Amino acid sequence: MIDARGQSCPIPVVMVQKEVKRNHPQELQVQVDSMVCVENISRFAANAGYQMTWEESGGEYILTLKK
């Protein structure tokens, strides 16, 4: 899981990009605390061929990217 809480965009997107490039995961979870990050990572995921779902709890979001 990538913990990108407290980071402002584009840092969380860059963290996800690096992990995808490095390890080509079939599934990846990312934790963020901003809806802007959810939207930006969602765009990246779609462009990289991932399906993304997310859950919100107490102002934090857990994103799941799956191939």
C-alpha positions in Angstrom: 0.0 0.0 0.0 1.2 3.5 -0.8 0.5 6.0 2.0 0.3 9.4 0.3 -1.6 11.1 3.1 -0.4 14.6 3.7 1.0 14.9 0.2 -0.5 17.4 -2.2 -0.8 16.7 -5.9 1.0 15.8 -8.0 3.1 13.9 -5.5 0.6 11.1 -4.9 0.2 10.6 -8.6 4.0 10.5 -9.1 4.3 7.9 -6.2 1.7 5.7 -8.0 3.4 6.2 -11.4 6.7 5.1 -10.0 5.3 2.0 -8.4 3.4 1.0 -11.5 6.5 1.5 -13.7 8.8 -0.3 -11.2 6.7 -3.4 -10.3 3.7 -3.6 -12.7 1.4 -4.7 -9.9 -1.9 -6.4 -10.8 -3.4 -4.7 -7.7 -2.3 -1.6 -5.8 -3.8 0.2 -2.9 -3.2 3.9 -2.2 -4.2 5.9 0.8 -4.8 9.7 0.3 -6.6 12.4 2.2 -7.8 14.7 -0.6 -10.6 14.3 -3.2 -8.3 16.1 -5.7 -5.8 13.2 -5.3 -8.6 10.7 -5.9 -9.6 12.4 -9.1 -6.0 12.7 -10.4 -5.0 9.1 -9.5 -8.3 8.0 -11.2 -7.3 9.6 -14.4 -3.8 8.1 -14.3 -5.3 4.7 -13.5 -7.6 4.8 -16.5 -4.7 5.8 -18.8 -2.5 3.0 -17.5 -5.2 0.4 -18.0 -6.3 0.0 -14.4 -9.8 -0.1 -13.0 -10.1 2.0 -9.8 -12.5 1.8 -6.9 -12.3 3.8 -3.7 -13.8 4.1 -0.2 -13.9 7.1 2.0 -13.7 7.0 5.8 -13.3 10.1 8.0 -11.9 12.3 5.3 -9.4 9.7 4.1 -9.7 7.6 1.0 -8.4 4.1 0.1 -8.1 3.6 -3.6 -7.7 0.2 -5.1 -6.3 -0.1 -8.6 -6.7 -3.4 -10.4 -5.6 -4.6 -13.9 
